[in-house]
């Protein structure tokens, strides 16, 4: 017969494993959306007047349940040319993204923020204007 403490420990491990399996797709999809958006924004910049864009780093990626097909991305773009101090030029900007056929697309440029609350306001304000 198996002692009670071993059964309890075994049950806890099974429960923890099941929880990890349940959360893994959710957490990986957030990361996937973030990297997909990063690539889409870089491609958008290169095809819309900024061919010197070297790298895009998303400082904030924000979605809202009220507009599930849209997202806000606060982005720092690094260019291939230097500033007066000799460092690569950087620019901070925001983007409203919309999901079409499972892919993020840049809808429009907007102001930059790292504040999730302000990003939500920007996202909801832009959504109301487009409706």
N, CA, C and O atoms as CSV, one atom per row, in Angstrom:
chain,resi,resn,atom,element,x,y,z
A,1,UNK,N,N,0.841,-1.190,0.000
A,1,UNK,CA,C,0.000,0.000,0.000
A,1,UNK,C,C,0.881,1.248,0.000
A,1,UNK,O,O,1.919,1.267,0.661
A,2,UNK,N,N,0.482,2.286,-0.732
A,2,UNK,CA,C,1.250,3.525,-0.879
A,2,UNK,C,C,0.884,4.460,0.267
A,2,UNK,O,O,-0.296,4.711,0.513
A,3,UNK,N,N,1.905,4.982,0.976
A,3,UNK,CA,C,1.622,5.909,2.078
A,3,UNK,C,C,0.896,7.158,1.576
A,3,UNK,O,O,1.045,7.540,0.416
A,4,UNK,N,N,0.127,7.781,2.434
A,4,UNK,CA,C,-0.694,8.944,2.100
A,4,UNK,C,C,0.160,10.123,1.633
A,4,UNK,O,O,-0.220,10.826,0.697
A,5,UNK,N,N,1.295,10.342,2.268
A,5,UNK,CA,C,2.129,11.500,1.885
A,5,UNK,C,C,2.661,11.369,0.464
A,5,UNK,O,O,2.805,12.377,-0.228
A,6,UNK,N,N,2.957,10.142,0.010
A,6,UNK,CA,C,3.413,9.940,-1.362
A,6,UNK,C,C,2.281,10.185,-2.351
A,6,UNK,O,O,2.502,10.764,-3.415
A,7,UNK,N,N,1.070,9.748,-2.011
A,7,UNK,CA,C,-0.082,9.991,-2.885
A,7,UNK,C,C,-0.352,11.486,-3.026
A,7,UNK,O,O,-0.647,11.964,-4.121
A,8,UNK,N,N,-0.252,12.224,-1.924
A,8,UNK,CA,C,-0.488,13.673,-1.952
A,8,UNK,C,C,0.570,14.379,-2.799
A,8,UNK,O,O,0.245,15.261,-3.595
A,9,UNK,N,N,1.835,13.993,-2.629
A,9,UNK,CA,C,2.909,14.600,-3.406
A,9,UNK,C,C,2.752,14.276,-4.890
A,9,UNK,O,O,2.981,15.135,-5.741
A,10,UNK,N,N,2.366,13.048,-5.199
A,10,UNK,CA,C,2.163,12.628,-6.575
A,10,UNK,C,C,1.003,13.407,-7.201
A,10,UNK,O,O,1.101,13.854,-8.344
A,11,UNK,N,N,-0.084,13.568,-6.460
A,11,UNK,CA,C,-1.241,14.323,-6.953
A,11,UNK,C,C,-0.871,15.783,-7.214
A,11,UNK,O,O,-1.311,16.362,-8.207
A,12,UNK,N,N,-0.069,16.380,-6.335
A,12,UNK,CA,C,0.351,17.771,-6.503
A,12,UNK,C,C,1.215,17.917,-7.763
A,12,UNK,O,O,1.087,18.895,-8.499
A,13,UNK,N,N,2.081,16.949,-8.000
A,13,UNK,CA,C,2.931,17.002,-9.193
A,13,UNK,C,C,2.105,16.864,-10.464
A,13,UNK,O,O,2.364,17.555,-11.449
A,14,UNK,N,N,1.129,15.992,-10.451
A,14,UNK,CA,C,0.248,15.811,-11.617
A,14,UNK,C,C,-0.512,17.109,-11.884
A,14,UNK,O,O,-0.621,17.544,-13.031
A,15,UNK,N,N,-1.032,17.720,-10.833
A,15,UNK,CA,C,-1.776,18.971,-10.967
A,15,UNK,C,C,-0.884,20.083,-11.515
A,15,UNK,O,O,-1.315,20.833,-12.391
A,16,UNK,N,N,0.341,20.206,-11.022
A,16,UNK,CA,C,1.275,21.215,-11.498
A,16,UNK,C,C,1.620,20.980,-12.974
A,16,UNK,O,O,1.679,21.932,-13.752
A,17,UNK,N,N,1.844,19.742,-13.354
A,17,UNK,CA,C,2.153,19.400,-14.742
A,17,UNK,C,C,0.982,19.766,-15.655
A,17,UNK,O,O,1.190,20.322,-16.734
A,18,UNK,N,N,-0.235,19.462,-15.237
A,18,UNK,CA,C,-1.428,19.785,-16.031
A,18,UNK,C,C,-1.576,21.297,-16.182
A,18,UNK,O,O,-1.938,21.782,-17.254
A,19,UNK,N,N,-1.301,22.033,-15.127
A,19,UNK,CA,C,-1.372,23.494,-15.179
A,19,UNK,C,C,-0.344,24.055,-16.164
A,19,UNK,O,O,-0.654,24.960,-16.939
A,20,UNK,N,N,0.859,23.524,-16.133
A,20,UNK,CA,C,1.909,23.974,-17.068
A,20,UNK,C,C,1.506,23.680,-18.513
A,20,UNK,O,O,1.721,24.513,-19.393
A,21,UNK,N,N,0.931,22.518,-18.763
A,21,UNK,CA,C,0.490,22.177,-20.114
A,21,UNK,C,C,-0.616,23.100,-20.587
A,21,UNK,O,O,-0.675,23.447,-21.767
A,22,UNK,N,N,-1.488,23.499,-19.684
A,22,UNK,CA,C,-2.592,24.390,-20.030
A,22,UNK,C,C,-2.100,25.796,-20.340
A,22,UNK,O,O,-2.595,26.421,-21.278
A,23,UNK,N,N,-1.141,26.308,-19.580
A,23,UNK,CA,C,-0.665,27.684,-19.742
A,23,UNK,C,C,0.363,27.848,-20.857
A,23,UNK,O,O,0.527,28.956,-21.368
A,24,UNK,N,N,1.041,26.813,-21.238
A,24,UNK,CA,C,2.107,26.918,-22.249
A,24,UNK,C,C,1.629,27.539,-23.565
A,24,UNK,O,O,2.288,28.453,-24.061
A,25,UNK,N,N,0.509,27.085,-24.158
A,25,UNK,CA,C,0.080,27.701,-25.418
A,25,UNK,C,C,-0.294,29.170,-25.276
A,25,UNK,O,O,-0.055,29.963,-26.186
A,26,UNK,N,N,-0.876,29.533,-24.146
A,26,UNK,CA,C,-1.270,30.927,-23.916
A,26,UNK,C,C,-0.034,31.815,-23.858
A,26,UNK,O,O,0.017,32.858,-24.509
A,27,UNK,N,N,0.959,31.405,-23.082
A,27,UNK,CA,C,2.168,32.208,-22.932
A,27,UNK,C,C,2.968,32.259,-24.222
A,27,UNK,O,O,3.535,33.302,-24.548
A,28,UNK,N,N,3.029,31.181,-24.952
A,28,UNK,CA,C,3.799,31.192,-26.198
A,28,UNK,C,C,3.094,32.010,-27.278
A,28,UNK,O,O,3.762,32.607,-28.122
A,29,UNK,N,N,1.769,32.051,-27.272
A,29,UNK,CA,C,1.063,32.846,-28.283
A,29,UNK,C,C,1.287,34.333,-28.057
A,29,UNK,O,O,1.354,35.090,-29.026
A,30,UNK,N,N,1.404,34.778,-26.804
A,30,UNK,CA,C,1.696,36.188,-26.532
A,30,UNK,C,C,3.074,36.548,-27.072
A,30,UNK,O,O,3.247,37.586,-27.711
A,31,UNK,N,N,4.044,35.691,-26.814
A,31,UNK,CA,C,5.394,35.918,-27.298
A,31,UNK,C,C,5.433,35.889,-28.820
A,31,UNK,O,O,6.139,36.681,-29.443
A,32,UNK,N,N,4.679,34.981,-29.412
A,32,UNK,CA,C,4.621,34.860,-30.860
A,32,UNK,C,C,4.000,36.116,-31.478
A,32,UNK,O,O,4.501,36.612,-32.488
A,33,UNK,N,N,2.922,36.635,-30.891
A,33,UNK,CA,C,2.289,37.857,-31.393
A,33,UNK,C,C,3.266,39.021,-31.347
A,33,UNK,O,O,3.328,39.834,-32.268
A,34,UNK,N,N,4.024,39.089,-30.266
A,34,UNK,CA,C,5.002,40.156,-30.076
A,34,UNK,C,C,6.072,40.095,-31.156
A,34,UNK,O,O,6.388,41.122,-31.756
A,35,UNK,N,N,6.634,38.936,-31.419
A,35,UNK,CA,C,7.695,38.835,-32.431
A,35,UNK,C,C,7.137,38.996,-33.840
A,35,UNK,O,O,7.805,39.554,-34.711
A,36,UNK,N,N,5.911,38.509,-34.073
A,36,UNK,CA,C,5.270,38.721,-35.380
A,36,UNK,C,C,5.081,40.212,-35.636
A,36,UNK,O,O,5.360,40.697,-36.733
A,37,UNK,N,N,4.612,40.934,-34.633
A,37,UNK,CA,C,4.380,42.373,-34.760
A,37,UNK,C,C,5.693,43.100,-35.021
A,37,UNK,O,O,5.737,44.038,-35.817
A,38,UNK,N,N,6.745,42.681,-34.367
A,38,UNK,CA,C,8.054,43.307,-34.543
A,38,UNK,C,C,8.504,43.189,-35.999
A,38,UNK,O,O,8.967,44.168,-36.584
A,39,UNK,N,N,8.373,42.014,-36.578
A,39,UNK,CA,C,8.765,41.797,-37.978
A,39,UNK,C,C,7.888,42.603,-38.932
A,39,UNK,O,O,8.379,43.158,-39.915
A,40,UNK,N,N,6.590,42.664,-38.640
A,40,UNK,CA,C,5.655,43.409,-39.499
A,40,UNK,C,C,5.984,44.904,-39.480
A,40,UNK,O,O,5.954,45.559,-40.522
A,41,UNK,N,N,6.295,45.438,-38.310
A,41,UNK,CA,C,6.614,46.867,-38.197
A,41,UNK,C,C,7.917,47.182,-38.935
A,41,UNK,O,O,8.003,48.199,-39.622
A,42,UNK,N,N,8.923,46.330,-38.803
A,42,UNK,CA,C,10.181,46.561,-39.512
A,42,UNK,C,C,9.960,46.551,-41.022
A,42,UNK,O,O,10.493,47.400,-41.736
A,43,UNK,N,N,9.180,45.596,-41.504
A,43,UNK,CA,C,8.880,45.529,-42.943
A,43,UNK,C,C,8.087,46.767,-43.388
A,43,UNK,O,O,8.336,47.318,-44.460
A,44,UNK,N,N,7.136,47.194,-42.560
A,44,UNK,CA,C,6.350,48.400,-42.858
A,44,UNK,C,C,7.267,49.618,-42.993
A,44,UNK,O,O,7.124,50.409,-43.925
A,45,UNK,N,N,8.202,49.762,-42.062
A,45,UNK,CA,C,9.118,50.901,-42.108
A,45,UNK,C,C,9.967,50.871,-43.378
A,45,UNK,O,O,10.152,51.896,-44.034
A,46,UNK,N,N,10.470,49.709,-43.713
A,46,UNK,CA,C,11.345,49.591,-44.889
A,46,UNK,C,C,10.602,49.873,-46.193
A,46,UNK,O,O,11.206,50.337,-47.160
A,47,UNK,N,N,9.316,49.602,-46.227
A,47,UNK,CA,C,8.545,49.827,-47.451
A,47,UNK,C,C,7.799,51.154,-47.467
A,47,UNK,O,O,7.181,51.501,-48.473
A,48,UNK,N,N,7.847,51.906,-46.357
A,48,UNK,CA,C,7.139,53.186,-46.288
A,48,UNK,C,C,8.076,54.335,-45.932
A,48,UNK,O,O,7.780,55.130,-45.040
A,49,UNK,N,N,9.193,54.419,-46.622
A,49,UNK,CA,C,10.045,55.588,-46.490
A,49,UNK,C,C,11.182,55.508,-45.496
A,49,UNK,O,O,11.852,56.516,-45.268
A,50,UNK,N,N,11.432,54.356,-44.892
A,50,UNK,CA,C,12.558,54.241,-43.962
A,50,UNK,C,C,13.378,52.988,-44.284
A,50,UNK,O,O,13.466,52.074,-43.463
A,51,UNK,N,N,13.980,52.946,-45.481
A,51,UNK,CA,C,14.741,51.762,-45.862
A,51,UNK,C,C,15.996,51.552,-45.016
A,51,UNK,O,O,16.582,50.469,-45.026
A,52,UNK,N,N,16.413,52.604,-44.273
A,52,UNK,CA,C,17.592,52.495,-43.421
A,52,UNK,C,C,17.284,51.910,-42.044
A,52,UNK,O,O,18.180,51.823,-41.205
A,53,UNK,N,N,16.047,51.510,-41.796
A,53,UNK,CA,C,15.691,50.911,-40.509
A,53,UNK,C,C,16.442,49.590,-40.358
A,53,UNK,O,O,16.344,48.699,-41.202
A,54,UNK,N,N,17.186,49.486,-39.274
A,54,UNK,CA,C,18.024,48.304,-39.048
A,54,UNK,C,C,17.352,47.322,-38.088
A,54,UNK,O,O,17.377,46.109,-38.297
A,55,UNK,N,N,16.753,47.873,-37.034
A,55,UNK,CA,C,16.205,47.025,-35.976
A,55,UNK,C,C,15.005,47.707,-35.340
A,55,UNK,O,O,14.959,48.930,-35.215
A,56,UNK,N,N,14.041,46.896,-34.942
A,56,UNK,CA,C,12.862,47.376,-34.233
A,56,UNK,C,C,12.795,46.637,-32.907
A,56,UNK,O,O,12.873,45.410,-32.865
A,57,UNK,N,N,12.649,47.394,-31.820
A,57,UNK,CA,C,12.497,46.795,-30.499
A,57,UNK,C,C,11.179,47.282,-29.918
A,57,UNK,O,O,10.972,48.485,-29.762
A,58,UNK,N,N,10.290,46.355,-29.600
A,58,UNK,CA,C,8.996,46.733,-29.032
A,58,UNK,C,C,9.161,46.916,-27.522
A,58,UNK,O,O,9.492,45.975,-26.800
A,59,UNK,N,N,8.925,48.143,-27.062
A,59,UNK,CA,C,8.999,48.453,-25.636
A,59,UNK,C,C,7.695,48.107,-24.926
A,59,UNK,O,O,7.701,47.763,-23.744
A,60,UNK,N,N,6.576,48.198,-25.645
A,60,UNK,CA,C,5.272,47.869,-25.076
A,60,UNK,C,C,4.388,47.286,-26.174
A,60,UNK,O,O,4.250,47.873,-27.247
A,61,UNK,N,N,3.797,46.136,-25.901
A,61,UNK,CA,C,2.813,45.529,-26.794
A,61,UNK,C,C,1.550,45.368,-25.969
A,61,UNK,O,O,1.532,44.623,-24.990
A,62,UNK,N,N,0.484,46.072,-26.366
A,62,UNK,CA,C,-0.726,46.113,-25.538
A,62,UNK,C,C,-1.959,45.769,-26.370
A,62,UNK,O,O,-2.165,46.309,-27.458
A,63,UNK,N,N,-2.768,44.864,-25.837
A,63,UNK,CA,C,-4.055,44.541,-26.446
A,63,UNK,C,C,-5.149,44.857,-25.450
A,63,UNK,O,O,-4.888,44.983,-24.254
A,64,UNK,N,N,-6.373,44.985,-25.934
A,64,UNK,CA,C,-7.511,45.292,-25.072
A,64,UNK,C,C,-8.677,44.393,-25.450
A,64,UNK,O,O,-8.940,44.168,-26.631
A,65,UNK,N,N,-9.370,43.884,-24.448
A,65,UNK,CA,C,-10.496,42.978,-24.698
A,65,UNK,C,C,-11.632,43.655,-25.464
A,65,UNK,O,O,-12.408,42.983,-26.145
A,66,UNK,N,N,-11.733,44.981,-25.355
A,66,UNK,CA,C,-12.807,45.701,-26.044
A,66,UNK,C,C,-12.588,45.757,-27.559
A,66,UNK,O,O,-13.545,45.869,-28.324
A,67,UNK,N,N,-11.340,45.680,-27.980
A,67,UNK,CA,C,-11.001,45.646,-29.412
A,67,UNK,C,C,-9.994,44.503,-29.637
A,67,UNK,O,O,-8.798,44.745,-29.800
A,68,UNK,N,N,-10.492,43.267,-29.644
A,68,UNK,CA,C,-9.580,42.106,-29.695
A,68,UNK,C,C,-8.791,41.975,-31.000
A,68,UNK,O,O,-7.784,41.268,-31.039
A,69,UNK,N,N,-9.228,42.634,-32.050
A,69,UNK,CA,C,-8.531,42.531,-33.333
A,69,UNK,C,C,-7.502,43.648,-33.533
A,69,UNK,O,O,-6.965,43.807,-34.630
A,70,UNK,N,N,-7.228,44.422,-32.476
A,70,UNK,CA,C,-6.261,45.512,-32.572
A,70,UNK,C,C,-5.257,45.437,-31.431
A,70,UNK,O,O,-5.518,44.828,-30.394
A,71,UNK,N,N,-4.100,46.067,-31.640
A,71,UNK,CA,C,-3.052,46.122,-30.621
A,71,UNK,C,C,-2.283,47.429,-30.766
A,71,UNK,O,O,-2.266,48.041,-31.834
A,72,UNK,N,N,-1.650,47.844,-29.677
A,72,UNK,CA,C,-0.766,49.009,-29.681
A,72,UNK,C,C,0.662,48.496,-29.500
A,72,UNK,O,O,0.903,47.603,-28.688
A,73,UNK,N,N,1.598,49.054,-30.248
A,73,UNK,CA,C,3.011,48.716,-30.086
A,73,UNK,C,C,3.815,50.004,-29.941
A,73,UNK,O,O,3.811,50.847,-30.838
A,74,UNK,N,N,4.503,50.154,-28.815
A,74,UNK,CA,C,5.442,51.251,-28.606
A,74,UNK,C,C,6.814,50.750,-29.027
A,74,UNK,O,O,7.313,49.770,-28.474
A,75,UNK,N,N,7.426,51.412,-29.997
A,75,UNK,CA,C,8.595,50.868,-30.682
A,75,UNK,C,C,9.786,51.826,-30.654
A,75,UNK,O,O,9.631,53.038,-30.803
A,76,UNK,N,N,10.980,51.255,-30.458
A,76,UNK,CA,C,12.219,51.998,-30.658
A,76,UNK,C,C,12.857,51.434,-31.929
A,76,UNK,O,O,13.158,50.243,-32.003
A,77,UNK,N,N,13.060,52.298,-32.930
A,77,UNK,CA,C,13.668,51.888,-34.193
A,77,UNK,C,C,15.101,52.386,-34.237
A,77,UNK,O,O,15.368,53.554,-33.951
A,78,UNK,N,N,16.021,51.506,-34.593
A,78,UNK,CA,C,17.425,51.868,-34.776
A,78,UNK,C,C,17.705,51.883,-36.270
A,78,UNK,O,O,17.328,50.959,-36.991
A,79,UNK,N,N,18.372,52.944,-36.732
A,79,UNK,CA,C,18.680,53.099,-38.157
A,79,UNK,C,C,20.161,52.805,-38.416
A,79,UNK,O,O,20.965,52.760,-37.484
A,80,UNK,N,N,20.505,52.610,-39.669
A,80,UNK,CA,C,21.884,52.266,-40.041
A,80,UNK,C,C,22.810,53.472,-40.076
A,80,UNK,O,O,24.025,53.300,-40.175
A,81,UNK,N,N,22.281,54.682,-39.998
A,81,UNK,CA,C,23.133,55.873,-40.027
A,81,UNK,C,C,23.310,56.419,-38.614
A,81,UNK,O,O,22.503,56.153,-37.723
A,82,UNK,N,N,24.383,57.187,-38.427
A,82,UNK,CA,C,24.729,57.684,-37.105
A,82,UNK,C,C,24.208,59.072,-36.809
A,82,UNK,O,O,23.843,59.827,-37.711
A,83,UNK,N,N,24.181,59.390,-35.534
A,83,UNK,CA,C,23.814,60.737,-35.084
A,83,UNK,C,C,25.089,61.578,-35.009
A,83,UNK,O,O,26.165,61.105,-35.372
A,84,UNK,N,N,24.975,62.795,-34.551
A,84,UNK,CA,C,26.129,63.681,-34.426
A,84,UNK,C,C,27.176,63.146,-33.462
A,84,UNK,O,O,28.361,63.445,-33.605
A,85,UNK,N,N,26.749,62.359,-32.483
A,85,UNK,CA,C,27.678,61.808,-31.496
A,85,UNK,C,C,28.338,60.516,-31.973
A,85,UNK,O,O,29.179,59.950,-31.274
A,86,UNK,N,N,27.954,60.051,-33.165
A,86,UNK,CA,C,28.561,58.838,-33.709
A,86,UNK,C,C,27.803,57.554,-33.395
A,86,UNK,O,O,28.171,56.482,-33.876
A,87,UNK,N,N,26.759,57.655,-32.599
A,87,UNK,CA,C,25.943,56.477,-32.289
A,87,UNK,C,C,24.869,56.319,-33.357
A,87,UNK,O,O,24.504,57.277,-34.039
A,88,UNK,N,N,24.366,55.088,-33.490
A,88,UNK,CA,C,23.292,54.854,-34.454
A,88,UNK,C,C,22.060,55.659,-34.059
A,88,UNK,O,O,21.731,55.766,-32.878
A,89,UNK,N,N,21.390,56.216,-35.045
A,89,UNK,CA,C,20.198,57.037,-34.815
A,89,UNK,C,C,19.054,56.170,-34.310
A,89,UNK,O,O,18.845,55.063,-34.807
A,90,UNK,N,N,18.311,56.668,-33.323
A,90,UNK,CA,C,17.146,55.964,-32.780
A,90,UNK,C,C,15.919,56.862,-32.834
A,90,UNK,O,O,16.014,58.084,-32.724
A,91,UNK,N,N,14.763,56.223,-33.007
A,91,UNK,CA,C,13.502,56.960,-33.061
A,91,UNK,C,C,12.461,56.175,-32.266
A,91,UNK,O,O,12.425,54.946,-32.330
A,92,UNK,N,N,11.623,56.878,-31.523
A,92,UNK,CA,C,10.560,56.257,-30.742
A,92,UNK,C,C,9.216,56.598,-31.379
A,92,UNK,O,O,8.926,57.767,-31.630
A,93,UNK,N,N,8.405,55.591,-31.639
A,93,UNK,CA,C,7.098,55.820,-32.250
A,93,UNK,C,C,6.121,54.735,-31.799
A,93,UNK,O,O,6.517,53.688,-31.287
A,94,UNK,N,N,4.847,55.013,-32.002
A,94,UNK,CA,C,3.801,54.053,-31.659
A,94,UNK,C,C,3.044,53.633,-32.902
A,94,UNK,O,O,2.978,54.376,-33.881
A,95,UNK,N,N,2.478,52.451,-32.861
A,95,UNK,CA,C,1.718,51.927,-33.998
A,95,UNK,C,C,0.451,51.248,-33.512
A,95,UNK,O,O,0.453,50.547,-32.500
A,96,UNK,N,N,-0.627,51.463,-34.246
A,96,UNK,CA,C,-1.861,50.714,-34.052
A,96,UNK,C,C,-1.815,49.582,-35.072
A,96,UNK,O,O,-1.658,49.814,-36.271
A,97,UNK,N,N,-1.953,48.367,-34.581
A,97,UNK,CA,C,-1.937,47.193,-35.447
A,97,UNK,C,C,-3.323,46.579,-35.471
A,97,UNK,O,O,-4.064,46.679,-34.492
A,98,UNK,N,N,-3.680,45.946,-36.577
A,98,UNK,CA,C,-4.945,45.220,-36.654
A,98,UNK,C,C,-4.649,43.819,-37.180
A,98,UNK,O,O,-3.732,43.616,-37.977
A,99,UNK,N,N,-5.432,42.879,-36.724
A,99,UNK,CA,C,-5.250,41.496,-37.127
A,99,UNK,C,C,-6.137,41.195,-38.328
A,99,UNK,O,O,-7.353,41.384,-38.282
A,100,UNK,N,N,-5.510,40.722,-39.407
A,100,UNK,CA,C,-6.229,40.310,-40.612
A,100,UNK,C,C,-5.766,38.921,-40.986
A,100,UNK,O,O,-4.578,38.692,-41.215
A,101,UNK,N,N,-6.693,38.007,-41.047
A,101,UNK,CA,C,-6.394,36.615,-41.413
A,101,UNK,C,C,-5.277,36.032,-40.555
A,101,UNK,O,O,-4.411,35.316,-41.057
A,102,UNK,N,N,-5.299,36.337,-39.267
A,102,UNK,CA,C,-4.322,35.784,-38.341
A,102,UNK,C,C,-2.972,36.475,-38.329
A,102,UNK,O,O,-2.072,36.044,-37.608
A,103,UNK,N,N,-2.804,37.545,-39.112
A,103,UNK,CA,C,-1.531,38.272,-39.187
A,103,UNK,C,C,-1.719,39.711,-38.718
A,103,UNK,O,O,-2.766,40.310,-38.962
A,104,UNK,N,N,-0.717,40.267,-38.048
A,104,UNK,CA,C,-0.757,41.675,-37.676
A,104,UNK,C,C,-0.409,42.523,-38.888
A,104,UNK,O,O,0.490,42.185,-39.658
A,105,UNK,N,N,-1.128,43.629,-39.051
A,105,UNK,CA,C,-0.875,44.605,-40.107
A,105,UNK,C,C,-0.826,45.983,-39.449
A,105,UNK,O,O,-1.590,46.250,-38.521
A,106,UNK,N,N,0.062,46.862,-39.918
A,106,UNK,CA,C,0.130,48.221,-39.384
A,106,UNK,C,C,-1.052,49.002,-39.939
A,106,UNK,O,O,-1.228,49.107,-41.153
A,107,UNK,N,N,-1.855,49.545,-39.039
A,107,UNK,CA,C,-2.999,50.358,-39.451
A,107,UNK,C,C,-2.603,51.826,-39.545
A,107,UNK,O,O,-2.935,52.501,-40.519
A,108,UNK,N,N,-1.883,52.325,-38.518
A,108,UNK,CA,C,-1.448,53.725,-38.536
A,108,UNK,C,C,-0.395,53.994,-37.480
A,108,UNK,O,O,-0.256,53.249,-36.510
A,109,UNK,N,N,0.346,55.076,-37.686
A,109,UNK,CA,C,1.317,55.559,-36.708
A,109,UNK,C,C,0.566,56.359,-35.657
A,109,UNK,O,O,-0.488,56.931,-35.936
A,110,UNK,N,N,1.108,56.396,-34.456
A,110,UNK,CA,C,0.522,57.189,-33.382
A,110,UNK,C,C,1.631,57.589,-32.418
A,110,UNK,O,O,2.804,57.322,-32.677
A,111,UNK,N,N,1.273,58.218,-31.324
A,111,UNK,CA,C,2.284,58.655,-30.364
A,111,UNK,C,C,2.870,57.467,-29.606
A,111,UNK,O,O,2.249,56.410,-29.492
A,112,UNK,N,N,4.087,57.670,-29.089
A,112,UNK,CA,C,4.827,56.628,-28.374
A,112,UNK,C,C,4.527,56.691,-26.877
A,112,UNK,O,O,4.430,57.775,-26.302
A,113,UNK,N,N,4.381,55.528,-26.255
A,113,UNK,CA,C,4.280,55.445,-24.804
A,113,UNK,C,C,4.746,54.076,-24.343
A,113,UNK,O,O,4.687,53.098,-25.088
A,114,UNK,N,N,5.213,54.024,-23.091
A,114,UNK,CA,C,5.536,52.757,-22.436
A,114,UNK,C,C,4.484,52.433,-21.375
A,114,UNK,O,O,4.557,51.392,-20.722
A,115,UNK,N,N,3.509,53.323,-21.204
A,115,UNK,CA,C,2.468,53.188,-20.190
A,115,UNK,C,C,1.289,52.397,-20.768
A,115,UNK,O,O,0.660,52.837,-21.731
A,116,UNK,N,N,0.991,51.239,-20.187
A,116,UNK,CA,C,-0.082,50.376,-20.697
A,116,UNK,C,C,-1.451,51.067,-20.639
A,116,UNK,O,O,-2.276,50.886,-21.534
A,117,UNK,N,N,-1.688,51.852,-19.594
A,117,UNK,CA,C,-2.977,52.549,-19.483
A,117,UNK,C,C,-3.145,53.564,-20.614
A,117,UNK,O,O,-4.205,53.645,-21.234
A,118,UNK,N,N,-2.099,54.330,-20.873
A,118,UNK,CA,C,-2.156,55.311,-21.967
A,118,UNK,C,C,-2.279,54.601,-23.321
A,118,UNK,O,O,-2.995,55.069,-24.206
A,119,UNK,N,N,-1.588,53.486,-23.478
A,119,UNK,CA,C,-1.685,52.700,-24.719
A,119,UNK,C,C,-3.116,52.218,-24.921
A,119,UNK,O,O,-3.626,52.232,-26.041
A,120,UNK,N,N,-3.761,51.792,-23.840
A,120,UNK,CA,C,-5.158,51.372,-23.926
A,120,UNK,C,C,-6.062,52.513,-24.356
A,120,UNK,O,O,-6.975,52.325,-25.159
A,121,UNK,N,N,-5.801,53.709,-23.813
A,121,UNK,CA,C,-6.587,54.886,-24.191
A,121,UNK,C,C,-6.374,55.227,-25.670
A,121,UNK,O,O,-7.326,55.548,-26.381
A,122,UNK,N,N,-5.138,55.155,-26.119
A,122,UNK,CA,C,-4.833,55.424,-27.532
A,122,UNK,C,C,-5.554,54.409,-28.404
A,122,UNK,O,O,-6.186,54.763,-29.399
A,123,UNK,N,N,-5.453,53.153,-28.020
A,123,UNK,CA,C,-6.065,52.077,-28.800
A,123,UNK,C,C,-7.581,52.231,-28.856
A,123,UNK,O,O,-8.171,52.095,-29.927
A,124,UNK,N,N,-8.216,52.509,-27.733
A,124,UNK,CA,C,-9.672,52.664,-27.704
A,124,UNK,C,C,-10.103,53.944,-28.416
A,124,UNK,O,O,-11.134,53.959,-29.088
A,125,UNK,N,N,-9.327,55.013,-28.274
A,125,UNK,CA,C,-9.653,56.263,-28.955
A,125,UNK,C,C,-9.571,56.118,-30.459
A,125,UNK,O,O,-10.440,56.615,-31.174
A,126,UNK,N,N,-8.548,55.449,-30.951
A,126,UNK,CA,C,-8.386,55.235,-32.392
A,126,UNK,C,C,-9.464,54.298,-32.898
A,126,UNK,O,O,-9.935,54.443,-34.026
A,127,UNK,N,N,-9.858,53.341,-32.078
A,127,UNK,CA,C,-10.899,52.395,-32.486
A,127,UNK,C,C,-12.238,53.093,-32.629
A,127,UNK,O,O,-12.989,52.807,-33.562
A,128,UNK,N,N,-12.549,54.012,-31.710
A,128,UNK,CA,C,-13.820,54.738,-31.771
A,128,UNK,C,C,-13.884,55.638,-32.994
A,128,UNK,O,O,-14.944,55.786,-33.603
A,129,UNK,N,N,-12.747,56.246,-33.362
A,129,UNK,CA,C,-12.699,57.125,-34.527
A,129,UNK,C,C,-12.946,56.359,-35.820
A,129,UNK,O,O,-13.571,56.873,-36.747
A,130,UNK,N,N,-12.448,55.120,-35.874
A,130,UNK,CA,C,-12.568,54.345,-37.117
A,130,UNK,C,C,-13.948,53.696,-37.279
A,130,UNK,O,O,-14.276,53.204,-38.359
A,131,UNK,N,N,-14.752,53.691,-36.220
A,131,UNK,CA,C,-16.080,53.048,-36.311
A,131,UNK,C,C,-17.145,53.980,-36.815
A,131,UNK,O,O,-18.303,53.583,-36.943
